[in-house]
Amino acid sequence: MRVKYVLNEVLVGLWRNVTMTVAMIITMSVSLTMLGASVLMYMQVDRMKNFYYGEIEVSIFLADNVTDGQRQAIKAKIDESPLVKESSYETKEQALERFKVLYADSPDFVAAVNVSSLPESYRVKLTNPEDYDKFAKQIEGEPGIQRIIDQRELLQKVFNIFNSVQLMSLVVAAVMAFAALLLVGNTIQVAAYSKRREVAVMKLVGASNWFIQAPFVLEAVVAGLIGALLGFVALFIGKIVLLDNKLQALTAILTPVPTGNVWLMLPLLAGVGALVSAGTAWVTLRFYLKV
């Protein structure tokens, strides 16, 4: 009987303050969507690092006047290094072909470059990309080397941009979450005020604080769960419509977002939405309304 009464009061409370309930759900769904997107981006940046760091090459560009002896000495130095996983030699002609593929969309730029414009090089993959400094010390100073480039430095700049976007998303999610907290607290205050006489009567007949607070807390939890569900739907639709279709070319470069990661957001958002809503409602009732 008590459970039936509590559930009935939850439904009545949600309908009584329907406009504030809708506003609370929308605010919660937006903040949880931003939170889910931030978590997905965090997971995706780590996934990209694992993928691209495994493909990182150290490019050793040779000088135009390098001799065969110097070229062989550099190769020997590379081969004898325990830090090297594999290596390959790229001629000027091969470098030009690679250049044509990379800049196929800029024919005028490609036409301005000839075989003498590009250096020959050794492409080296390290067993651990973090050992670049050790490898550079081993190879630096060898005659015939023009420049050594670590692709990790270039990728790190890209990852720094993603990390900044991730941080901005978390900040926006935090601001929206704070707004949702205020709205939840205000909604619960209004709901409790509208039932102040009923609450007073219940206190007089000996009803426990838990029994009085339960309907209000559950109202907030239901709104939080609905907001979490809407946030998850928004993330899932965003993946299917944008990432898997319109932005498919971009995700092919940045590595696709696994569907499993998106599904992980459902329990995460539901848990956060329910806990935040319940906690805010309980604190509001406990310290402001003193039921």
Buried (B, 14 or more C-beta within 10 A) or exposed (E): EEEEEBEEBBEBBBEBBEEBBEBBBBBBBBBBBBBBBBBBBBBBBEBBBEEBBEEBBBBBBBBEEBEEEBBEBBBEBBEEBEBBEEBEBBEBEBBBBEBEEEEEEEEEEBEEBEEEEBBBBBBBBBEEBEBBEEBEEBBEEBEBBBEBEBBBEEBBEEBEEBBEBBEEBBEBBBEBBEBBBEBBBBBBBBBBEEBEEEBEEBEEEEBEEEEBBBBBBBBBBBBBBBBBBBBBEBBBEBBEEEBBEEBEEEBEEBBEBBEEBBEBBBEBBBEBBBEBBBBBBBBBBEEEBEB
